[in-house]
Amino acid sequence: MTADNLNNVRVIPDLLVINENVRPSKVAYRQFNDKSKTWIGVTWKEFADMVRSWRKAFTAFGLKKGDHAAVLLPNSITATACDLSILSQGMVPVPLHAVDTPSSSAFILNNSEAKILFVPRTLRWNAMLNVQKEYPYLELVVTTGNDAESASPDSPVPVVNLSDWLKQSEKTELEDVSIDPNDLAAIVYTSGTTGKPKGVMLTHDNVLSNVKSFSQVIDVGPDDVFLSFLPFSHTFERTVTFYFTLFLGAEVGFARSVLKLAEDLKVIRPTIFVAVPRVFEQFHNRIKVSLKSKEALLPHCRSSRNDRLEKVLPPQRFSRPFFVCFLALFFHLADAGKPHRPADSRRFRRAPENCKCRGRCIKQCHRPLLQCHGR
């Protein structure tokens, strides 16, 4: 993103406008289509058109700036269109945890005062009804699975299919919405492991402050490809793989599931993969198991100390480990609560340009986070 474009960014929806104007035919998102059994993609222009159609539906239903919308959807093109259309209307998305209990989801739905709920199947809504009957603020439930007829007869609000909801508003005229950087961009709830979930209120300025800082310390751009694996209710994933890629104009591929992650990595071929440490531990363990079965073929790879993986996979062979930069980014985000100061945003610096790993290693100012392997 150029300096001129950066100066024009005040709120998150501005990023979509820039991408549609600068790279309309570039692929923005990719996902697997269960019906055709193929990977499909949408360009920035096509995605912007999707967002406009969702905005028309919100307008036709009577939702206005400041209203809250609960989103219980798996990572997908639909989920990103839903979230960005909510923001473009000046509304506030409330992401629900996909693996959360029905009782916890019901609590968040009422506590956030959400007026509309998006679910992948009516089964999720029915499960919430089984534990909580009253939803005083909710006005509509939209199912992206187009199975509204399966809704419980006890539902206190209408349940409609996404396709029908969008079709009914095709002729609705869009109106400009004035959004301020200090307006809410999300209410993200904690997991509730130490009590009732608590909502964290994030503004557009909060989010953009992070993504602008990332661009100063991480060497990525619109040609990079991200793999989306963690749920968007996860603040790290939401900030990096959704809003940061929107800032970059980079492509995002959505993984199908944990079981098919290895296959999806081969298809999407990401340059950046955001995940929690446990995922990389599993990768490491599977590599070690595979290597042990081939010890007879690789006797020189054994180590007298700890059978160290570095003996088999020397670090200098990886000119750009795609998880390194975001491991550093994780610690950067760990400084939550501190006021954003541009002087502090360069906490991590690149290694010297003459190092063999092309200066892409990231070091901490006082002690190495990851040693440069270009000696």
Secondary structure, DSSP 8 states (H G I E B T S, - for coil): --HHHHHH--STHHHHHHHHHH-TTSEEEEEEETTTTEEEEEEHHHHHHHHHHHHHHHHHHT--TT-EEEE---SSHHHHHHHHHHHHTT-EEEE--TTS-HHHHHHHHHHTT-SEEEESSHHHHHHHHHH----SS--EEEETTS-GGGS-TT-SS-EEEHHHHHHTTTT---------TTSEEEEEE---TTSS--EEEEEHHHHHHHHHHHHHHS---TT-EEEE-S-TTSHHHIIIIIIIHHHHT-EEEE---STTHHHHHHHH--SEE---HHHHHHHHHHHHHHHHTTTTT-GGG--SSS--GGGTS-GGG-S--TTHHHHHHHHHHTTTTS---GGGS--EEE--TTSTTTT--EEESSS-SS-----
